[in-house]
Amino acid sequence: MDIEQTGMILNTERFDACVAFYRDLFELPLQFEKQEGDFRLACLDFGGSYLMIETGGRAQPAGKPIVSGAVKLRFNVSDLDAALAKVRAYGIDARIESHPWGSTINLFDPDGNRVGIRDGGRFGQAQ
């Protein structure tokens, strides 16, 4: 199989808020947008892949448990403290959680989808 690009589609109820969340907080560049009737999508660059945000999902703003939202979007960063400061400046109350395998910030997007920010320096090292 000759894969040209990979991507992920995230169906959302709070479309505008979710697009703003990923575009503004994570600085994912907008590639294109499309609207057909009530259907809308926005495609963001996701580190060489793409994150396509579409309408048609169901929000659980308090956060989706793993059984309802099995996927977690992960962003590995070089400076976890700086990432935490940016998350807090965006208005999200979050904290760094330390584990034997690395440190993370866990949060939810406006639809309640699980999002993790991880210290990228230790990713892939023997645990």
C-alpha positions as CSV (number, residue, x, y, z in Angstrom):
1,M,0.0,0.0,0.0
2,D,1.4,3.4,-1.0
3,I,0.1,5.7,1.7
4,E,0.4,9.4,0.6
5,Q,-0.8,11.0,3.8
6,T,-2.5,10.1,7.1
7,G,-5.2,11.9,8.9
8,M,-7.9,11.8,11.5
9,I,-11.5,12.9,11.3
10,L,-13.1,14.3,14.5
11,N,-16.9,14.7,14.4
12,T,-18.0,17.5,16.7
13,E,-21.2,19.1,18.0
14,R,-19.4,22.4,19.0
15,F,-17.7,22.8,15.7
16,D,-16.6,26.4,15.9
17,A,-15.3,26.0,19.4
18,C,-13.4,22.8,18.5
19,V,-11.8,24.4,15.4
20,A,-10.7,27.4,17.5
21,F,-9.3,25.1,20.2
22,Y,-7.0,23.2,17.9
23,R,-6.2,26.1,15.6
24,D,-5.5,28.6,18.4
25,L,-4.2,26.6,21.4
26,F,-2.1,24.1,19.4
27,E,-1.4,26.5,16.5
28,L,-2.5,24.0,13.9
29,P,-2.6,25.8,10.5
30,L,-5.9,25.7,8.7
31,Q,-5.5,24.0,5.3
32,F,-9.1,24.5,4.0
33,E,-12.7,24.7,5.0
34,K,-15.9,23.4,3.3
35,Q,-19.6,23.8,3.9
36,E,-22.5,21.9,2.2
37,G,-25.8,22.8,3.7
38,D,-25.6,22.1,7.5
39,F,-22.4,20.0,7.1
40,R,-19.2,21.8,7.8
41,L,-15.6,20.7,7.9
42,A,-12.2,22.3,8.6
43,C,-8.9,20.6,7.8
44,L,-5.9,21.5,10.0
45,D,-2.3,20.5,9.5
46,F,-1.4,18.0,12.2
47,G,2.3,17.7,12.0
48,G,2.4,16.5,8.4
49,S,-0.8,14.6,8.8
50,Y,-4.2,16.2,9.0
51,L,-6.9,16.7,11.6
52,M,-10.3,17.1,9.9
53,I,-12.9,18.5,12.2
54,E,-16.5,17.9,11.0
55,T,-20.0,18.5,12.2
56,G,-22.1,15.5,13.3
57,G,-20.6,14.6,16.7
58,R,-22.1,14.7,20.2
59,A,-20.5,16.9,22.9
60,Q,-19.9,15.8,26.4
61,P,-18.3,18.9,27.7
62,A,-17.3,17.4,31.1
63,G,-15.2,14.9,29.2
64,K,-15.8,11.7,27.3
65,P,-14.8,8.5,29.2
66,I,-12.7,6.0,27.2
67,V,-15.8,3.8,26.5
68,S,-17.4,6.7,24.6
69,G,-14.3,8.3,23.2
70,A,-11.7,5.7,22.7
71,V,-9.3,8.0,20.8
72,K,-7.0,10.5,22.6
73,L,-5.2,13.1,20.5
74,R,-1.6,13.5,21.7
75,F,0.7,16.4,21.3
76,N,4.4,15.8,22.2
77,V,6.1,19.0,23.1
78,S,9.7,20.1,23.9
79,D,8.7,22.2,26.9
80,L,5.8,20.9,29.0
81,D,5.9,23.9,31.5
82,A,5.5,26.3,28.6
83,A,2.7,24.2,27.3
84,L,1.0,24.3,30.7
85,A,1.3,28.1,30.8
86,K,-0.3,28.3,27.3
87,V,-3.1,26.0,28.3
88,R,-3.8,28.0,31.4
89,A,-3.7,31.3,29.5
90,Y,-6.3,29.8,27.1
91,G,-8.6,29.5,30.2
92,I,-8.2,25.8,30.9
93,D,-7.4,24.6,34.5
94,A,-4.8,21.9,34.0
95,R,-1.8,20.4,35.7
96,I,1.2,18.3,34.9
97,E,0.9,14.6,35.9
98,S,4.1,12.7,36.4
99,H,4.4,9.0,35.6
100,P,7.4,6.6,35.5
101,W,7.1,6.7,31.6
102,G,6.9,10.5,31.4
103,S,4.8,13.6,32.2
104,T,1.5,14.7,30.7
105,I,-1.1,17.3,30.7
106,N,-4.6,15.8,30.2
107,L,-7.5,17.9,29.1
108,F,-10.7,17.9,27.0
109,D,-11.5,19.9,23.9
110,P,-14.9,21.8,23.9
111,D,-16.7,18.6,22.8
112,G,-15.2,16.6,25.7
113,N,-12.7,14.7,23.5
114,R,-9.6,13.5,25.3
115,V,-6.4,15.4,24.6
116,G,-3.0,14.8,26.0
117,I,0.2,16.9,25.9
118,R,3.4,14.9,26.7
119,D,7.0,15.7,27.3
120,G,8.4,14.8,24.0
121,G,12.0,14.4,25.1
122,R,11.3,11.1,26.8
123,F,8.9,9.6,24.3
124,G,10.1,6.3,22.9
125,Q,12.8,5.8,25.6
126,A,12.8,2.5,27.5
127,Q,10.3,2.8,30.3
